[in-house]
Amino acid sequence: MQKQPQPLQFGMLLYPGFTLLDLVGPQTAFSLNGQTHLIWKNMDPVLTDVGVSMNPSITFDDVPNNLDVLFVPGGFGTVDAMQDKEILEFLAHAGSTARYITSVCTGSVLLGMAGLLEGYRAATHWAFYEPLEALGIEASHERVSVDRNRITGGGITAGIDLGLIVIANLKGQDAAEFTQLAMEYDPQPPLNAGHPRTARKEIVDMISGAKGIMAEMTSAAVKIAKLADRKDSSQNGQ
């Protein structure tokens, strides 16, 4: 009998305060094509930034070493996660063997904190590029940035696009088109304010302005990123 190929293994990090849609969009694409592992320190439910909890399926200690994809979501919990040694050590370890290292939204900053984006360009949420650049990472303003085996997406809804691109890389165009059709991913936004290039300035300022909903988070992340960068430089004798 012909031996069946092993299912693709997708490892998806959970952490308190991550954005639900950052994860669920790509997870839907991944789950149609392999096995998804929802990863946390323990098996306790993890609260997202919209108040819905996600149940981990596996702990840091039990994640297989043959992940085809390591994925990190973003969200308002990013700043705390940037300072969580266990998370960063797990990402560095899992990323050392994963075939593809991926993220959506502010999750790319966590990859950067774990040392997984050195020498790569990466995307993030449009209002969160300062922390990424403070880590010395080349910023990509594409909706999905593909730099060799680093695939990183912009904010939140870019996760669906990223999921399809990852599937295309792993299984080919037919599998990606099948996944897109199964998800009925046929976006027709009723408004034209999905990015600062088209949104009105007063709306942009509500998010990234001095009193915007992401201002404090971005400022705090920049400070942490700069300290991490100085720490790394001192360890390298620079």
N, C-alpha and C positions, 0 to 999 in steps of 0.2 A: 504494500500500500504506500502511496505517496505521502510523505511526511508533511503535515500542515505547518505553515509558517507560524511562529509565535506572534501573538497580537502585539501591536504597538503599545508601548508603555508611556503614559503621559503623567508626569508628576506636577501637581499644582499646589503651590504654597497657600495656606490660609494663615491669617494673623488678625488680631482684633482690629476692627475698624477698616478692613479692606472693602472696596466697592464691589457689591454683589454682581453687577453687570460686567465689570471687568473680567470676572472669572466665568460667569455662566455662559456668556456669549461664546468664547472659545471652547469652553468645556462641552457645549452642545456639539460643536464641530468635531472635537476630538473623540467624543464618546461614540460617534457614528463610525469611527475608524479604529478603535482600540480600547484599551483599558485606562481609565483615569483614576489616579490616586490623589485624594484630597489630604494634604499633609499638614500636620501640626505637631507640637511638642507632646501632646497627649491626646486622648480620645474625647475630651470635653468639647461641647459645642462652641463654635467660635462666632462671636457677634459681628455682623457686618456694619457698615456705616449707614445702612438704611433700616436697621433694627431687626433684620432677619438673621437667624443663626444658621450656620452650616455645620454639618457633622463631619468631622475628619474620618477618613477611612484607613489611615495608616499614620504612624508616628515617625519622627525624624530618624529614630534608631532602626526602623524596619523598612525604610525605602530601598527598593532594589537598586543595585549599582548599574543596571543596564537601561536606565531611562532613555527613551528616544527623545523626549522633550522635557525640559525643566521650564516651568512657567511661573511667573510672579505677577500678581495683580497689584494695582495701586489703590489709593484711597486715603481718607483722612487719618488712618492709622499709620501712615508711612513714616512720619517723624519718630514715633515711638519705636517702630521696627528698625529704623536706622541705628538706634542705640541699643538694640537687643543682640548681645553677643551670640546667643544660641542660634538665632535666625541667620546671622551673617556667616557663622561657622558652618551651619548646615548647607547654605547656598554655595559656599566655596567648595565644600566637599562634593555635593551632588553635581555641581557644575563642572567638576574636574573629569567626570566620566560621561555626562549627558551628550547625546549627539547634537541636539539643538538647545540653545539657551534663549529663552524668550520672555517677554513681559508686555504688559499693557499699561498705559498711563504712567503714574509715578512709580510703578514697579521697577522701571529701569534704573532709578536711583538706588534701589536696594541691590540690584545686580552690580552697580558701580561700587557701592560700599563694600560688597563682598569680593571686589577685585576681579570681577568677571567681564568687565568691559574695557579693560586696558588695551589700547590699540584698535578699538572698534568705534564706529559711530553708532549712535542710538537715538531713538525718538522717545518722547514723553508727552504728557499733557501740555498743551500750548502755554499754560500759565506756570509751568514748573521747570523751565529750561535752566534757570539760574543755578539750582542745586546740582543739576547734571554737569553744567559747565564748571562749577566750583570744584568738582571732583576731577577735572582735567579731561573729561570725556567729550569727544567731538559730537556736537549736536546735529541731528538730522531732523529737518522739519517736514519730512514725508509722513503721510498717514501711517504707513508701515515701512520701516527701514529694514532692509535685508543686507547685512554685511557678513558674508560667509555664513557661519552657523549661528550668528546672533541675529534674531528677528525680534524687533521691538516695535510696539505700536503707540500711536498717539492716545488721546483721551478716550476712555470708556468704550464707546461704540466701535472704535477702531479694532477692538478685540475680535469682532466677527470677521473682519477683513484679515486680521492676522491669522485666525484659525484656519481660514481657507488657504492662505498662502503656505502655512506650515504643512497642511495636508497635501497640497500640490507638490511641495518639495519632497515629502516622504513617499507619496503613493502615485503622484502624477496628476495630470489635468482631469482625466475622467473621474477620479475619485473626488477631486475638489469640486467639480461641477455637480456630481451626484449629491455631495454634501450641501452645496448651495441650494439646489432645488429642493432637497428634503427639508431644509430649514425655511424654504420660501423666502430667501434673502433677496428681496427686490425693493430696495429702499427708494421711497418717494417722499422725502420730507415735506411737510406742509408749510414749513417756514424756511427762511434762508439766513439763519443766524447760528449755524453750527460751527463757525470758526471766526476768529477776529477779522479775517480778510473780508467777510461779508456782513458781520454783525455791526450794529450801531455802536458808536463809541461809549455811550452811556450804559449800554448793556455789558460791554467788555469790562468797563470800570467796576461794575457790580461784582465781578469775579476776581479781576487782577489788580484793581485800583488800590489805593492806600487803605481803604476800608472794605475792600472786596472780601468775599468769603474764603479766598485762598491766600490772602496777603500774609496773615500771621503764620500759616503753615509753610509757605514758601520761604519766608524770612528765617524761621527756625531751622528749616532744612539746609539753607545756605550756610548758616553758622556751623552746623554739625559737619557738613561736607568739607568746609574749609579746615576745621580741626582735624578731620580724618586725613585730609590731604597733607597737612603739615606733619602729622604723626608718621604717615608713610614715608615722607621725604626725609625725616630725621632718621628713620630706621635704615634708609638707603644711603645715609651719609651725605645727603644733598643739602 
